[in-house]
Amino acid sequence: SWGTSRSTRAGRTRGAGAATWGASTTSARRSRPRSRIITVSFLGGPGGRGSLVTKFLPPKVKNFPRARPHPAFLLFLDPAEMTYKSHSVETLGFLCKSAVDRGTVGWSFVSDSVQAHDYIMGTPLGRKLKEKGLCFVRRMTDAEAEPSDDAEKGKIYNHWQQSWMTDDPAEAQRAAEEQGLTVEWDYNPRDGRIMKTRYYKSAFEYVPSLDRNIMVTSIADDGEWFDSWPGIMDVPHEDRPLEMFFGDDEPFTLEEKQLWTDAYDRFGVPLPWKEGDVAVIDNMRFAHGRPGVELLPGEERELGVMLGKFYELQEDREDKWAEELWTSPV
């Protein structure tokens, strides 16, 4: 399964405004192929965004370690998309600077969310999502308790100081609560202050251009995203940085997660990149993602990403379910 994600970044932009440039680079010239994202930071963002982030951080925070870049071999579900927030972007632009000329290696995929929605709504899972909604859980580590052992450092994804751009826990909590998150703090001598947030929302969004509700979430914000991430893949699921529940805090079964992923896979379309290609997609209509990339010596894969106009999510409307279009899985 190639996985899916959707750009729903939120919070206040710093610097360049709504449109943001990013670069995702993988190269076999490095000892381990990596992808890196360089972009303007977002308050409450989920992961490290490269050196530009430090421009906007308080002095005490600038020296905190940055979160690690995305491994090229990772099943790319893009947790930075933040479906657990209240804002999104209308469109996404992808620009290919370099690509791999070896079959399907390095291809991206988009999935038709309308067809995936109608498919999953014909299942018990779809009806549970409609009835219960979702709960997004994030666990952020403490930069002041950063381990010195390299193996332990590999288990770190994002510190709360980096995410909220402050080293004051009260200020971090206040900023999170302003965005509608509930906050809990866990403390122990080894790990320091762990910030745990919860955000409850619908799994669906009313899309004016379609005049109907469609599913705009996936398991991209769940712990499975880290199943192939060295270091974090060894962390127990209940301690991983991201986790999802139904809106009444009922956990998902593995079968439900697989069905959710299959719904997007079923309606996926490939983007077979070549140098100079540009793809622009409707962020609500299409989900996006890619499989892991194993590069050979001399191969490079570099994509730029442009985020479109930001807007506030409406969630679903009770009169816009279009139940007559729901299908049953074959």
Secondary structure, 3 states (H helix, E strand, C coil): CCCCECCCCCCCECCCCCCCEEEEEEECCCCCCEECCCCCCECCCCCCCCHHHHHHCCHHHHCCCCCCCEECCCCECCHHHCCCCCEEECEEEEEEEECCCCCCCCCEEEEEHHHHHHHHCCCHHHHHHHHHCEEEEEEEECHHHCCCCHHHHCCCCCEHHHHHCCCCHHHHHHHHHHCCCEEEEEEECCCEEEEEEEEEECCEEEECCCCEEEECCCHHHCHHHHCCCCCHHHCCHHHCCEEEEECCCCECCHHHHHHHHHHHHHCEEEECCCCCCEEEEECCCEEEEECCCCCCCCCEEEEEEEECCEEECCCCCCCCCCHHHCCCCC
